[in-house]
Each structure stands twice: as structure tokens, then as C-alpha cells.
Amino acid sequence: ERNCIGILFLAVRMADNAAADWRAKAGESAAKTHYDIVKDQAAQVLKEDVSWEGYQKANFISDDDFKLIKRFDKKPPEVQAKLLQAEADKYAELFLQLLVKANKDATVQYVLTLIDQIITEKPDMINWFMRTSEKDAGWPFDPFTRLLNRANAEWFTNSKASSILATLMVKAPSVPEDKVKFFSGWIKEQFNKLDDRDIGNAVSALQIFLLKSDFRPIFAQDSGLSITSCEVDSGLHMLGSVIRGKQKNPQLVYQACNCVWLMTYSKEVHTYVLQSKIIDAIVNALRMTPKEKIIRMSLAALRNVTPVEGAVDAMIDAGIVKPLESFKQRNWGDEDLVDDLAAVYNEVQKGLAHLSSFDMYKKEVASGKLDFSSPAHRSEKFWRENVTRFEEDHFRVLLYLKELLRASPDTSVLPVACYDVGEFARFHPRGRTIISQLGIKDPLMQLMTSRDPEIKKQALLALQKVMVTNWEYIN
């Protein structure tokens, strides 16, 4: 794997601290990210006072545990650091015991926030949490999986529990397969929820979880995804849904692209990535977002899969050519972005070189992303040389154009589709008859009532070409 993985995620538990800098550089709005929301909630949680005396009197914790927590809680950071250094084993066991025995959600959240703070500021404590398995075979994972498995768990509890569990799993020398599969499934379940906080929990935990290469195929294979089939609820499909559906939340899109990037370093995942249509989602993100960090991460993920057979064709089909041409005209300060852009651009150009002009046109129409800047739409030479190829596969290209005229939500596509239908009618010997037989006149007539002047104009011109024999004379 490229060295940048180790550099970028050396301090994975603190990676989200860069979110504010990213937003400032990218010119994002002041809207809070998931990281901001979690950070603010954690600060509020740590302000609360827990009645440890009450837990002692109710025999939920022992006298020794009570003394340990009272010596630690609310103390200055330097005091806490000395305590952890001197009695790391006792505190690791104590915090897991508190998670198991706490009977109030507020206490659970308080302890989770303490653990998260400890392993962030003192990463060597993770090793001491691992050693608790010597006293309980299910530790250190069971207290966290139990919390995640609760019905109607509060989002902040899930946020901290999933983040800590992912970190422990990544650092552990080995993790029971049932635990890994449970966590992979839990992450995927969060993608089905409507609250962005739940989805934010999922992608944040997944970014950590996928740092371990052994976990990547397990997440890709989740829900029955196999070499020969792709279930619509696979983990990768869920990531694609986030990338496509959360364009108004660029931080979530970035994190989802980051997860795809991590997965594409594992060759076992390459086939799954192609079958899940994740390339379509990533290219769509490139076309729709102005955010440099999303562009950078998307290009890096695409570069990783360019050696895979069919990947470059999938990129071309998804409409990558135009955004790549646009990116080539910009001045980028990020060397990795420039390098990845050049690599993807070169591979796409090689792919295009093997395509005829009509093959390229078919791919453009099939992608649903028509643009007048493409030479085919304005070239009489193209239409004269290729118009009979529209007959291939029972006029499939014309039927694609018909569907675009009827249902495309992109108003910039409709004028181009109208123009192309008109050119077919103009150059094909039986063009007008074929268009009538395929029922393409009806959507053209409906577009004549459009409020968009360009759509209305091109629909009118196309109908004139369909209805008039000597168009050149009229023109």
C-alpha cells in the first residue's frame, strides 16, 4: 500500500481534529460537522457530576473501585496521566467494569467519554485494555458490543462506543470473527437510518475499522455480496448511497469517499467495488462537488482501481471525461491530488483511444449526461458517418434519448437530447418515420411548453426537422 496511508492515519484517533482546518481551506459554510456535534456533546457530558458514592452504597462498585475513580475523576490532566502511568492495568479494568455495571445512560456516556479521551491522549493505554482479556475472555470488546446491541440506544452512546470499539479492534493482534462481523453489520444498519448523526457515527467508525486490511473484505462481503452477485444492501452499496444522497453534507461525502479509498487498497475488494456501482457514485461526486478534499479523495480511490479490468470503462460510462478536463485546467497546491489526477486522466485517455466516436457517443447517452461541448453534437461529419449505427440493438440509443426527453431531471441535458433527435431525423433516410414509430415525437411536443427558453427552442427545432422534408432549405 502507498506510504500515505501510514502517514495520514498515524494518529487516527485524532484525525477528525483536522476537520475545522479542512473547512476553512475549502471555504465551507459555518454549519457544524458530525465531528463538531460529537465534540460539543462530549464537552457537555464531561461537565456532569457522577454520584460514585451512590454506586458504592448500592454495591455496584467495590470500595477499591470507588477509591480509584475518585482519585481520577475531575482531576487535572497531569494528575490523571500519572495515575494511568502508575496503575494502568487497574484503570483499564475499572473503566470496563463501570460500563458493565452502570445503570444510568448518563453514567455510561460519561465513562465512554473518559475512555475515548484517555486512548486519544495516551494511546499506549490501548494495550492495557487489551490485557483485560486475561481476566475476561470477552474483554475488551464485549462491553462495547453490548452497548451497540441495545434497542433504541442514544446516538451519542453509539458514537463513542463504536469509535472506541473500532480503535480497539484495529489495534488488537486478533479479533474473534463473530465480533468483526457483528460490528460490520452494525455499521451497515446505521446507513439505513434517517438521522445524519447515525450515518455520521457509521462512517466515522468505518474510517477507523477499515485501517485493518483484514476487515475490508468482510465489510465488502457483508449481506451476501459475492464475486458473482451484488446485493443491493451490501456495505459498499450503502457507501455509494451516502456519496450520492448526502451532497448537502460534504463532510459525510468526504468520509464515505475516504472509506472507499481505504477499501480499494485491498485487491480482494476490487471486484466488489465494480459490481456495487461505487464508481458511478464517486464520479458523480466529482461532477457535483467543488470541495477540493472530496476531489482529492475521489481521485485517489479511482486511481487505485484503474488496473482492474472494466474500471476505466465504468468511469467513462459514468461521465468522468468532462470533470477531468476541467480539473486539468486548474492549479492545484496538493501534490498528491496532481499525481492522482494525472494517473486517472492518462488511463481514461487510453480507454478513450480504443473507442470509436460512436462508441463514445453511446456511452455519453447511456450515462444521461449530455453536453454540447462534446464534438458529436455539433459535427455534421459525425452524423453523416454514424447515423445508420443508430439502428444497432433495435435503436437502443434512440430509446435512451427518448427516456432522457421524458424523465431527465437535468435541464441542461434536455436541449442536447432534443438536438440529437432532430439531427437523427435530418440525416437518416427514414429518420422521421423511425422517430414517429418509436414514439419520440410526444416527449418533444411536451417539451415545447417548457418554461426554459433553451429547452423550448431545441424541442421546436427538433420537431421541425422531424416534420419537414427539406430542412436545409428551411434552415
Contacts in CASP RR format, 6 or more apart in sequence:
PFRMAT RR
TARGET T0000
AUTHOR 0000-0000-0000
METHOD contacts of the structure
MODEL  1
ERNCIGILFLAVRMADNAAADWRAKAGESAAKTHYDIVKDQAAQVLKEDV
SWEGYQKANFISDDDFKLIKRFDKKPPEVQAKLLQAEADKYAELFLQLLV
KANKDATVQYVLTLIDQIITEKPDMINWFMRTSEKDAGWPFDPFTRLLNR
ANAEWFTNSKASSILATLMVKAPSVPEDKVKFFSGWIKEQFNKLDDRDIG
NAVSALQIFLLKSDFRPIFAQDSGLSITSCEVDSGLHMLGSVIRGKQKNP
QLVYQACNCVWLMTYSKEVHTYVLQSKIIDAIVNALRMTPKEKIIRMSLA
ALRNVTPVEGAVDAMIDAGIVKPLESFKQRNWGDEDLVDDLAAVYNEVQK
GLAHLSSFDMYKKEVASGKLDFSSPAHRSEKFWRENVTRFEEDHFRVLLY
LKELLRASPDTSVLPVACYDVGEFARFHPRGRTIISQLGIKDPLMQLMTS
RDPEIKKQALLALQKVMVTNWEYIN
1 213 0 8 1.000
1 265 0 8 1.000
2 265 0 8 1.000
4 336 0 8 1.000
5 211 0 8 1.000
5 262 0 8 1.000
5 265 0 8 1.000
8 15 0 8 1.000
9 15 0 8 1.000
9 211 0 8 1.000
12 167 0 8 1.000
12 170 0 8 1.000
12 207 0 8 1.000
12 208 0 8 1.000
12 211 0 8 1.000
13 119 0 8 1.000
13 120 0 8 1.000
13 123 0 8 1.000
13 167 0 8 1.000
13 208 0 8 1.000
14 120 0 8 1.000
15 207 0 8 1.000
16 35 0 8 1.000
16 204 0 8 1.000
19 33 0 8 1.000
19 35 0 8 1.000
19 36 0 8 1.000
19 251 0 8 1.000
20 36 0 8 1.000
22 28 0 8 1.000
22 254 0 8 1.000
22 293 0 8 1.000
23 33 0 8 1.000
23 251 0 8 1.000
25 292 0 8 1.000
25 293 0 8 1.000
26 250 0 8 1.000
26 291 0 8 1.000
26 292 0 8 1.000
26 293 0 8 1.000
28 250 0 8 1.000
28 251 0 8 1.000
28 291 0 8 1.000
32 40 0 8 1.000
33 251 0 8 1.000
34 196 0 8 1.000
34 197 0 8 1.000
34 200 0 8 1.000
34 201 0 8 1.000
34 204 0 8 1.000
34 251 0 8 1.000
34 252 0 8 1.000
35 204 0 8 1.000
35 251 0 8 1.000
37 197 0 8 1.000
38 156 0 8 1.000
38 159 0 8 1.000
38 160 0 8 1.000
38 204 0 8 1.000
41 156 0 8 1.000
41 159 0 8 1.000
42 113 0 8 1.000
42 116 0 8 1.000
42 117 0 8 1.000
42 156 0 8 1.000
42 160 0 8 1.000
45 106 0 8 1.000
45 109 0 8 1.000
45 110 0 8 1.000
45 113 0 8 1.000
45 156 0 8 1.000
46 110 0 8 1.000
46 113 0 8 1.000
46 114 0 8 1.000
46 117 0 8 1.000
48 106 0 8 1.000
48 110 0 8 1.000
49 74 0 8 1.000
50 73 0 8 1.000
50 106 0 8 1.000
50 107 0 8 1.000
50 110 0 8 1.000
52 61 0 8 1.000
52 66 0 8 1.000
52 69 0 8 1.000
52 70 0 8 1.000
52 73 0 8 1.000
53 66 0 8 1.000
54 60 0 8 1.000
55 61 0 8 1.000
55 66 0 8 1.000
55 101 0 8 1.000
55 102 0 8 1.000
55 107 0 8 1.000
56 62 0 8 1.000
56 63 0 8 1.000
56 66 0 8 1.000
60 101 0 8 1.000
60 102 0 8 1.000
60 103 0 8 1.000
61 69 0 8 1.000
61 97 0 8 1.000
61 98 0 8 1.000
61 101 0 8 1.000
65 94 0 8 1.000
65 97 0 8 1.000
65 98 0 8 1.000
68 87 0 8 1.000
68 90 0 8 1.000
68 91 0 8 1.000
68 94 0 8 1.000
69 94 0 8 1.000
69 98 0 8 1.000
71 83 0 8 1.000
72 80 0 8 1.000
72 83 0 8 1.000
72 91 0 8 1.000
73 114 0 8 1.000
75 83 0 8 1.000
77 121 0 8 1.000
81 121 0 8 1.000
81 122 0 8 1.000
83 91 0 8 1.000
84 91 0 8 1.000
84 118 0 8 1.000
84 122 0 8 1.000
84 125 0 8 1.000
88 124 0 8 1.000
88 125 0 8 1.000
88 128 0 8 1.000
89 128 0 8 1.000
89 131 0 8 1.000
91 118 0 8 1.000
91 125 0 8 1.000
91 128 0 8 1.000
92 125 0 8 1.000
92 128 0 8 1.000
92 129 0 8 1.000
92 131 0 8 1.000
92 132 0 8 1.000
92 140 0 8 1.000
93 132 0 8 1.000
93 135 0 8 1.000
95 111 0 8 1.000
95 114 0 8 1.000
95 115 0 8 1.000
95 118 0 8 1.000
96 129 0 8 1.000
96 132 0 8 1.000
96 139 0 8 1.000
96 140 0 8 1.000
96 143 0 8 1.000
98 107 0 8 1.000
98 111 0 8 1.000
99 108 0 8 1.000
99 111 0 8 1.000
99 112 0 8 1.000
99 115 0 8 1.000
99 143 0 8 1.000
99 144 0 8 1.000
99 147 0 8 1.000
100 143 0 8 1.000
100 146 0 8 1.000
102 108 0 8 1.000
102 111 0 8 1.000
105 154 0 8 1.000
105 157 0 8 1.000
108 147 0 8 1.000
108 157 0 8 1.000
109 154 0 8 1.000
109 156 0 8 1.000
109 157 0 8 1.000
109 160 0 8 1.000
112 147 0 8 1.000
112 157 0 8 1.000
112 160 0 8 1.000
112 161 0 8 1.000
112 164 0 8 1.000
113 160 0 8 1.000
115 160 0 8 1.000
115 164 0 8 1.000
116 160 0 8 1.000
116 163 0 8 1.000
116 164 0 8 1.000
118 125 0 8 1.000
119 125 0 8 1.000
119 126 0 8 1.000
119 129 0 8 1.000
119 164 0 8 1.000
119 167 0 8 1.000
126 167 0 8 1.000
126 168 0 8 1.000
126 171 0 8 1.000
127 171 0 8 1.000
129 139 0 8 1.000
129 140 0 8 1.000
129 168 0 8 1.000
130 140 0 8 1.000
130 168 0 8 1.000
130 171 0 8 1.000
130 172 0 8 1.000
130 173 0 8 1.000
132 139 0 8 1.000
132 140 0 8 1.000
133 139 0 8 1.000
133 140 0 8 1.000
136 142 0 8 1.000
140 168 0 8 1.000
141 165 0 8 1.000
141 168 0 8 1.000
141 169 0 8 1.000
141 175 0 8 1.000
141 176 0 8 1.000
141 179 0 8 1.000
144 161 0 8 1.000
144 162 0 8 1.000
144 164 0 8 1.000
144 165 0 8 1.000
144 168 0 8 1.000
145 165 0 8 1.000
145 179 0 8 1.000
145 182 0 8 1.000
145 183 0 8 1.000
147 153 0 8 1.000
147 157 0 8 1.000
147 158 0 8 1.000
147 161 0 8 1.000
148 158 0 8 1.000
148 161 0 8 1.000
148 162 0 8 1.000
148 165 0 8 1.000
148 183 0 8 1.000
148 186 0 8 1.000
149 182 0 8 1.000
149 186 0 8 1.000
155 195 0 8 1.000
155 197 0 8 1.000
155 198 0 8 1.000
155 201 0 8 1.000
158 190 0 8 1.000
158 198 0 8 1.000
158 201 0 8 1.000
159 197 0 8 1.000
159 201 0 8 1.000
159 204 0 8 1.000
162 183 0 8 1.000
162 186 0 8 1.000
162 187 0 8 1.000
162 201 0 8 1.000
162 202 0 8 1.000
162 204 0 8 1.000
162 205 0 8 1.000
163 201 0 8 1.000
163 204 0 8 1.000
163 205 0 8 1.000
163 208 0 8 1.000
165 183 0 8 1.000
165 205 0 8 1.000
166 183 0 8 1.000
166 205 0 8 1.000
166 206 0 8 1.000
166 208 0 8 1.000
166 209 0 8 1.000
167 208 0 8 1.000
169 175 0 8 1.000
169 179 0 8 1.000
169 180 0 8 1.000
169 183 0 8 1.000
169 209 0 8 1.000
169 212 0 8 1.000
169 215 0 8 1.000
170 208 0 8 1.000
170 209 0 8 1.000
170 211 0 8 1.000
170 212 0 8 1.000
170 215 0 8 1.000
180 215 0 8 1.000
180 218 0 8 1.000
181 218 0 8 1.000
181 222 0 8 1.000
183 205 0 8 1.000
183 209 0 8 1.000
184 209 0 8 1.000
184 215 0 8 1.000
184 218 0 8 1.000
184 219 0 8 1.000
184 222 0 8 1.000
184 235 0 8 1.000
185 222 0 8 1.000
185 223 0 8 1.000
187 202 0 8 1.000
187 205 0 8 1.000
187 206 0 8 1.000
187 209 0 8 1.000
187 219 0 8 1.000
188 202 0 8 1.000
188 222 0 8 1.000
188 223 0 8 1.000
188 233 0 8 1.000
188 235 0 8 1.000
188 238 0 8 1.000
190 198 0 8 1.000
190 199 0 8 1.000
190 200 0 8 1.000
190 201 0 8 1.000
190 202 0 8 1.000
191 199 0 8 1.000
191 202 0 8 1.000
191 235 0 8 1.000
191 238 0 8 1.000
191 239 0 8 1.000
191 241 0 8 1.000
191 242 0 8 1.000
192 238 0 8 1.000
193 199 0 8 1.000
196 246 0 8 1.000
196 249 0 8 1.000
196 252 0 8 1.000
199 242 0 8 1.000
199 246 0 8 1.000
199 252 0 8 1.000
200 252 0 8 1.000
200 255 0 8 1.000
203 239 0 8 1.000
203 242 0 8 1.000
203 252 0 8 1.000
203 255 0 8 1.000
203 256 0 8 1.000
203 259 0 8 1.000
204 255 0 8 1.000
206 219 0 8 1.000
206 259 0 8 1.000
207 255 0 8 1.000
207 258 0 8 1.000
207 259 0 8 1.000
207 262 0 8 1.000
209 215 0 8 1.000
209 219 0 8 1.000
210 216 0 8 1.000
210 219 0 8 1.000
210 259 0 8 1.000
210 262 0 8 1.000
210 263 0 8 1.000
211 262 0 8 1.000
213 265 0 8 1.000
213 266 0 8 1.000
216 262 0 8 1.000
216 263 0 8 1.000
216 265 0 8 1.000
216 266 0 8 1.000
216 268 0 8 1.000
216 269 0 8 1.000
217 266 0 8 1.000
217 268 0 8 1.000
217 269 0 8 1.000
217 272 0 8 1.000
219 235 0 8 1.000
219 236 0 8 1.000
219 263 0 8 1.000
220 234 0 8 1.000
220 235 0 8 1.000
220 236 0 8 1.000
220 263 0 8 1.000
220 268 0 8 1.000
220 269 0 8 1.000
220 272 0 8 1.000
220 273 0 8 1.000
221 272 0 8 1.000
222 234 0 8 1.000
222 235 0 8 1.000
223 231 0 8 1.000
223 233 0 8 1.000
223 234 0 8 1.000
223 235 0 8 1.000
224 231 0 8 1.000
224 234 0 8 1.000
225 231 0 8 1.000
225 234 0 8 1.000
225 235 0 8 1.000
225 236 0 8 1.000
225 272 0 8 1.000
225 275 0 8 1.000
225 276 0 8 1.000
227 271 0 8 1.000
229 275 0 8 1.000
230 237 0 8 1.000
230 272 0 8 1.000
230 275 0 8 1.000
230 276 0 8 1.000
230 277 0 8 1.000
231 237 0 8 1.000
234 272 0 8 1.000
234 276 0 8 1.000
235 276 0 8 1.000
236 260 0 8 1.000
236 263 0 8 1.000
236 272 0 8 1.000
236 273 0 8 1.000
236 276 0 8 1.000
236 278 0 8 1.000
237 276 0 8 1.000
237 277 0 8 1.000
237 278 0 8 1.000
239 256 0 8 1.000
239 259 0 8 1.000
239 260 0 8 1.000
239 278 0 8 1.000
239 281 0 8 1.000
240 256 0 8 1.000
240 260 0 8 1.000
240 276 0 8 1.000
240 277 0 8 1.000
240 278 0 8 1.000
240 281 0 8 1.000
241 281 0 8 1.000
242 252 0 8 1.000
242 253 0 8 1.000
242 256 0 8 1.000
243 253 0 8 1.000
243 256 0 8 1.000
243 257 0 8 1.000
243 260 0 8 1.000
243 278 0 8 1.000
243 281 0 8 1.000
243 282 0 8 1.000
243 284 0 8 1.000
243 285 0 8 1.000
244 281 0 8 1.000
244 284 0 8 1.000
244 285 0 8 1.000
246 252 0 8 1.000
246 253 0 8 1.000
246 256 0 8 1.000
247 253 0 8 1.000
247 285 0 8 1.000
247 288 0 8 1.000
247 289 0 8 1.000
250 289 0 8 1.000
250 291 0 8 1.000
250 294 0 8 1.000
253 285 0 8 1.000
253 289 0 8 1.000
253 291 0 8 1.000
253 294 0 8 1.000
254 291 0 8 1.000
254 293 0 8 1.000
254 294 0 8 1.000
254 297 0 8 1.000
257 282 0 8 1.000
257 285 0 8 1.000
257 294 0 8 1.000
257 297 0 8 1.000
257 298 0 8 1.000
257 301 0 8 1.000
258 297 0 8 1.000
260 273 0 8 1.000
260 278 0 8 1.000
260 282 0 8 1.000
260 301 0 8 1.000
261 297 0 8 1.000
261 300 0 8 1.000
261 301 0 8 1.000
261 304 0 8 1.000
263 269 0 8 1.000
263 273 0 8 1.000
264 270 0 8 1.000
264 273 0 8 1.000
264 301 0 8 1.000
264 304 0 8 1.000
264 305 0 8 1.000
265 304 0 8 1.000
270 305 0 8 1.000
270 308 0 8 1.000
270 311 0 8 1.000
271 308 0 8 1.000
273 279 0 8 1.000
273 305 0 8 1.000
273 308 0 8 1.000
274 305 0 8 1.000
274 308 0 8 1.000
274 310 0 8 1.000
274 311 0 8 1.000
274 314 0 8 1.000
279 302 0 8 1.000
279 305 0 8 1.000
279 311 0 8 1.000
279 314 0 8 1.000
279 315 0 8 1.000
279 318 0 8 1.000
280 314 0 8 1.000
280 317 0 8 1.000
280 318 0 8 1.000
282 298 0 8 1.000
282 301 0 8 1.000
282 302 0 8 1.000
283 298 0 8 1.000
283 302 0 8 1.000
283 315 0 8 1.000
283 318 0 8 1.000
283 319 0 8 1.000
283 320 0 8 1.000
283 323 0 8 1.000
284 318 0 8 1.000
285 294 0 8 1.000
285 298 0 8 1.000
286 294 0 8 1.000
286 295 0 8 1.000
286 298 0 8 1.000
286 299 0 8 1.000
286 320 0 8 1.000
286 323 0 8 1.000
287 319 0 8 1.000
287 322 0 8 1.000
287 323 0 8 1.000
287 369 0 8 1.000
289 295 0 8 1.000
292 332 0 8 1.000
292 334 0 8 1.000
292 337 0 8 1.000
295 327 0 8 1.000
295 337 0 8 1.000
296 334 0 8 1.000
296 336 0 8 1.000
296 337 0 8 1.000
296 340 0 8 1.000
299 337 0 8 1.000
299 340 0 8 1.000
299 341 0 8 1.000
299 344 0 8 1.000
300 336 0 8 1.000
300 340 0 8 1.000
302 311 0 8 1.000
302 315 0 8 1.000
302 320 0 8 1.000
302 340 0 8 1.000
302 344 0 8 1.000
303 340 0 8 1.000
303 343 0 8 1.000
303 344 0 8 1.000
305 311 0 8 1.000
306 312 0 8 1.000
306 343 0 8 1.000
306 344 0 8 1.000
306 347 0 8 1.000
312 347 0 8 1.000
312 348 0 8 1.000
312 350 0 8 1.000
312 351 0 8 1.000
313 351 0 8 1.000
315 344 0 8 1.000
315 348 0 8 1.000
316 348 0 8 1.000
316 351 0 8 1.000
316 352 0 8 1.000
316 355 0 8 1.000
316 360 0 8 1.000
316 363 0 8 1.000
317 363 0 8 1.000
317 366 0 8 1.000
317 367 0 8 1.000
318 367 0 8 1.000
319 363 0 8 1.000
319 364 0 8 1.000
319 367 0 8 1.000
319 369 0 8 1.000
320 344 0 8 1.000
320 348 0 8 1.000
321 348 0 8 1.000
321 352 0 8 1.000
322 369 0 8 1.000
322 371 0 8 1.000
322 373 0 8 1.000
324 341 0 8 1.000
324 344 0 8 1.000
324 345 0 8 1.000
324 348 0 8 1.000
327 341 0 8 1.000
327 345 0 8 1.000
328 341 0 8 1.000
328 345 0 8 1.000
332 338 0 8 1.000
332 341 0 8 1.000
352 360 0 8 1.000
355 363 0 8 1.000
357 375 0 8 1.000
357 376 0 8 1.000
357 382 0 8 1.000
357 385 0 8 1.000
357 386 0 8 1.000
358 382 0 8 1.000
358 386 0 8 1.000
358 389 0 8 1.000
360 374 0 8 1.000
360 376 0 8 1.000
361 374 0 8 1.000
361 376 0 8 1.000
361 382 0 8 1.000
361 386 0 8 1.000
361 397 0 8 1.000
362 397 0 8 1.000
364 370 0 8 1.000
364 371 0 8 1.000
364 374 0 8 1.000
364 376 0 8 1.000
365 397 0 8 1.000
365 400 0 8 1.000
365 401 0 8 1.000
365 404 0 8 1.000
365 420 0 8 1.000
366 400 0 8 1.000
368 400 0 8 1.000
368 404 0 8 1.000
368 408 0 8 1.000
368 410 0 8 1.000
368 413 0 8 1.000
369 410 0 8 1.000
369 413 0 8 1.000
370 377 0 8 1.000
370 404 0 8 1.000
370 413 0 8 1.000
370 416 0 8 1.000
370 417 0 8 1.000
370 420 0 8 1.000
371 377 0 8 1.000
371 412 0 8 1.000
371 413 0 8 1.000
371 416 0 8 1.000
372 378 0 8 1.000
372 415 0 8 1.000
372 416 0 8 1.000
372 419 0 8 1.000
375 382 0 8 1.000
376 382 0 8 1.000
377 416 0 8 1.000
377 419 0 8 1.000
377 420 0 8 1.000
377 423 0 8 1.000
380 427 0 8 1.000
383 423 0 8 1.000
383 424 0 8 1.000
383 426 0 8 1.000
383 427 0 8 1.000
384 427 0 8 1.000
387 424 0 8 1.000
387 427 0 8 1.000
387 428 0 8 1.000
388 428 0 8 1.000
390 397 0 8 1.000
390 398 0 8 1.000
390 424 0 8 1.000
390 428 0 8 1.000
395 434 0 8 1.000
395 438 0 8 1.000
398 421 0 8 1.000
398 424 0 8 1.000
398 434 0 8 1.000
398 435 0 8 1.000
398 438 0 8 1.000
398 440 0 8 1.000
399 438 0 8 1.000
401 417 0 8 1.000
401 420 0 8 1.000
401 421 0 8 1.000
401 440 0 8 1.000
402 438 0 8 1.000
402 439 0 8 1.000
402 440 0 8 1.000
402 443 0 8 1.000
404 413 0 8 1.000
404 414 0 8 1.000
404 417 0 8 1.000
405 414 0 8 1.000
405 417 0 8 1.000
405 418 0 8 1.000
405 421 0 8 1.000
405 440 0 8 1.000
405 443 0 8 1.000
405 444 0 8 1.000
405 447 0 8 1.000
406 443 0 8 1.000
408 414 0 8 1.000
408 417 0 8 1.000
411 452 0 8 1.000
411 455 0 8 1.000
414 447 0 8 1.000
414 450 0 8 1.000
414 452 0 8 1.000
414 455 0 8 1.000
414 458 0 8 1.000
414 459 0 8 1.000
415 452 0 8 1.000
415 454 0 8 1.000
415 455 0 8 1.000
415 457 0 8 1.000
415 458 0 8 1.000
416 458 0 8 1.000
418 444 0 8 1.000
418 447 0 8 1.000
418 455 0 8 1.000
418 458 0 8 1.000
418 459 0 8 1.000
418 461 0 8 1.000
418 462 0 8 1.000
419 458 0 8 1.000
419 461 0 8 1.000
419 462 0 8 1.000
421 435 0 8 1.000
421 440 0 8 1.000
421 444 0 8 1.000
421 462 0 8 1.000
421 466 0 8 1.000
422 435 0 8 1.000
422 461 0 8 1.000
422 462 0 8 1.000
422 465 0 8 1.000
422 466 0 8 1.000
423 465 0 8 1.000
424 431 0 8 1.000
424 434 0 8 1.000
424 435 0 8 1.000
425 431 0 8 1.000
425 432 0 8 1.000
425 435 0 8 1.000
425 462 0 8 1.000
425 465 0 8 1.000
425 466 0 8 1.000
426 465 0 8 1.000
426 471 0 8 1.000
428 434 0 8 1.000
431 466 0 8 1.000
432 466 0 8 1.000
432 467 0 8 1.000
435 441 0 8 1.000
435 466 0 8 1.000
436 466 0 8 1.000
441 463 0 8 1.000
441 466 0 8 1.000
444 459 0 8 1.000
444 462 0 8 1.000
444 463 0 8 1.000
444 466 0 8 1.000
445 459 0 8 1.000
445 463 0 8 1.000
447 455 0 8 1.000
447 456 0 8 1.000
447 459 0 8 1.000
448 456 0 8 1.000
448 459 0 8 1.000
448 460 0 8 1.000
448 463 0 8 1.000
449 456 0 8 1.000
450 456 0 8 1.000
450 459 0 8 1.000
464 471 0 8 1.000
464 474 0 8 1.000
465 471 0 8 1.000
468 474 0 8 1.000
END
